[in-house]
Structures are given as structure tokens and as C-alpha cells.
Amino acid sequence: MPHYAGTIVSKLPRVGTTIFTVMSRLAAEHGAINLSQGFPDFDCAPELRALVTRYFNAGLNQYPPMAGVPVLREAVAEKAESLYGTAYDVEHEVTIVPGATYGIYTAIAAMVRPGDEVILLEPAYDSYAPGVEVHGGIPVYVQLTYPDYAIPWDAVQRAIGPRTRMIIVNTPNNPTASVFSAEDLRMLEGLLAGTDIVVVADEVYEHIVFDGHAHQSVARFPGLAERSFVVSSFGKTYHVTGWKMGYVLAPRELMAEFRKVHQFNVFVTNGPLQYALADYMKDRDAYLGLAAFYQRKRDFFVSALEGSRWRPLPSRGTFFQNLCYDAISDERDTDLAVRLTREKGVASIPVSVFYREPPQHKVLRFCFAKSEATLAKGAEILSRI
Ligand SMILES: Cc1ncc(COP(=O)(O)O)c(C=O)c1O
């Protein structure tokens, strides 16, 4: 293959391969237990697979409607209304998308112009900043406090200026496993009142909130719902991360702009999977029972580490458990994560990679969306360190 001889001024000069790919690859190379990337090592429900097979065989294999099949949009709108009390119009305010990452990216593409500022709370999921920068936007970072990962609202207020176009929030939060409280969202609602700032609310872990707490969606707060793209992922909810299926909710004015971009990008999302998900969503227990399912895994993993030198930080939601290793090593988290994978056979994610200017916290993120056998093996190795 001849090489390209022209000049490339990269639009994303700082972007390399994501840490998830790097760590999963390293885990595979060394035969390590992979507690790094956030995906289950168990399959989805057989009922869901059967529905998919049925719909693939039902002659529904041509382009579905651009916004998503009506039955799935209806199911999503009904769920949002019953859980968060906000009625989204099925025709204009719900769009089915190929994954939450795409939904977030499309919302940024639709809203952010060159020179616009977008506030990101760090540590931040790694797709946000590149999504902003590729559209000429400028990420403005506010760091969550450590070790409780609370939101410093005074710093958020200081970060808001005349060029602020958007704030991206993520609750339950990857990688910190913290969640927003109702008070947090009221603070945000108050700060944004009277501005044109829009919110992208990454709520892919909406059904994984622990210890009896309710998920605080921006959709519950009228002053936020009116300016928010709420993004969720079927991948996280139904153990099908490889399907890349999600949805976006937004008031019609925002959704109209979103769809202008969506229409000329992917245009439509996989049809048979949408029909299958619409049927499967009738079983409310499948998503309402998810928090208890993952809480058991969290508790299993944490109790298997009892007596070890790893210090668990609170995991209030998501399927991640952060472990502080300040009693074990002075190494940087990136070095330790690689060494643990190579030498001990257990892979994790260093939390510093979610920061633009990483603080020297000694924290690794472990994914507990794994079978108990895998978690037990991982915890046994860690306990010996
Ligand atoms: C916070 C957050 N947002 C978005 C995503 C991506 O979701 P999807 O696979 O539906 O694009 C993930 C996946 O790990 C995530 O943790």
C-alpha cells in the first residue's frame, strides 16, 4: 500500500487508542482476569435473544424509520414518564440511536460551534472531550473533589461564562461510581436558569443505583429537562454492550437539531433489534431488578477483598468498584495497572486516564459485571498483594 504523502493537521492531535482497548488487549495477551473494560462476562437473557431471532426472521430487514421504530419510542417514553414523571412526545422527543456514545457525540455535533465552551466534570468518560474538540469546541474542566467525588458547585459556577454552550454530566458516574443527589440537580437547575446553556446527561447506568436510592435523572427537574439531552444505553441495561443500542430524550426544539445531524450520519438504527427491545421492555423487572443484581456483585467483590490492603471507595452506582492502593504502592496508577496485568494476572483501569491533568490519586477501577467465579479469582489475586 503506498503511503499518504500529504500533510495532515490532525483534528484530534492528543487522541490515541482508548485505555479500554489497551487494557483489554494487555489482559488477553497475558491471560489476565479482565476487570478493566466495562462489559459483562455473562450473556443477556435468553428471552431477549429469542425475540431478536424472531424479528430477524420476520422480514423486517430494511431501513426502519429515522427516529426509531414507534413501538420502541413508545416503550422508552412510557418508561421515562413512569420513572421520572416527564412526558416526552413519542413523535418529536425520543430518538433511538446506535449506542449512547453516538447519542452524546450527535448532541455535541448539533449544538457546539467553534469557540463554544463545554464544561466537563473530571474524571470524565473519555469520549466527551474528543467529541467537543472535533467540532471546534473548547472543553472547560472542573475536577470533582477527592476522595468523595463530590461536585464543587462553586467551581462549576465560576466555569460558566458567556461562551459556555453546554455542560456534560454523567450520573451514575463512570469512573467514580458516584451519583448525583437531588440537591446536586437542583444546584445545576439554579445555575443554568435564565441561560441558553444545554445539558447532555449521560445516564447510561440509570438502572444501576445502589443502597435503595433512586436515580436522579435530569428528566425529573423541569428546569433541566427543558434544556437537556438525556442519553441512555440498552447495552448497559440488558447486558448487550456489543449491540450498540441506546436512546436520546430531548425537548422538540433540541431534538429537531439533533435529528438533522443524525439523519445524515447513521440515519437509522438496527431495525430488528429495536423491535426485540420494544417487546422485552414490557418486562419492567428486567430493568427494575438490575440495581439489586449488581449490588450483590459489588458486595460479593468487596467482601472477598476484606482484610486485604486495598481500600474500597464508595460505589453508589454503575458496575465499577474503585480501590485505593495507597497502603500498597507509591507507583502511578498507570504503571501499577500494567504491572498487575502482566505480573499478577488481573487487569483494571487507572482512574488518572480520565483526567486531562491527572492528580496523583492512587486509585484503580475494577469492573464487577462479571461472574462470581471471575470476581472471586480476581479478589483472591488482589488480596495476596
Ligand atoms: C459513562 C458512559 N457513557 C457512555 C458509554 C457508552 O455506551 P454505549 O456502549 O451505549 O455507546 C459508556 C460505556 O462504557 C459509559 O461508561
The ligand as an SDF file (V2000), in Angstrom:
LIG
                    3D

 16 16  0  0  0  0  0  0  0  0999 V2000
  -20.4240    6.8310   31.0760 C   0  0  0  0  0  0  0  0  0  0  0  0
  -20.5900    6.0730   29.8080 C   0  0  0  0  0  0  0  0  0  0  0  0
  -21.1960    6.6650   28.7730 N   0  0  0  0  0  0  0  0  0  0  0  0
  -21.3650    6.0240   27.6050 C   0  0  0  0  0  0  0  0  0  0  0  0
  -20.9250    4.7220   27.4400 C   0  0  0  0  0  0  0  0  0  0  0  0
  -21.1080    4.0420   26.1180 C   0  0  0  0  0  0  0  0  0  0  0  0
  -22.3500    3.4820   25.9410 O   0  0  0  0  0  0  0  0  0  0  0  0
  -22.6620    2.7690   24.5290 P   0  0  0  0  0  0  0  0  0  0  0  0
  -21.8960    1.4920   24.5020 O   0  0  0  0  0  0  0  0  0  0  0  0
  -24.1380    2.5830   24.5150 O   0  0  0  0  0  0  0  0  0  0  0  0
  -22.1850    3.7120   23.4720 O   0  0  0  0  0  0  0  0  0  0  0  0
  -20.2710    4.0840   28.4860 C   0  0  0  0  0  0  0  0  0  0  0  0
  -19.7410    2.7280   28.2970 C   0  0  0  0  0  0  0  0  0  0  0  0
  -18.8450    2.2820   28.9810 O   0  0  0  0  0  0  0  0  0  0  0  0
  -20.1140    4.7600   29.7020 C   0  0  0  0  0  0  0  0  0  0  0  0
  -19.4970    4.1870   30.7400 O   0  0  0  0  0  0  0  0  0  0  0  0
  1  2  1  0
  2  3  1  0
  2 15  2  0
  3  4  2  0
  4  5  1  0
  5  6  1  0
  5 12  2  0
  6  7  1  0
  7  8  1  0
  8  9  2  0
  8 10  1  0
  8 11  1  0
 12 13  1  0
 12 15  1  0
 13 14  2  0
 15 16  1  0
M  END
$$$$
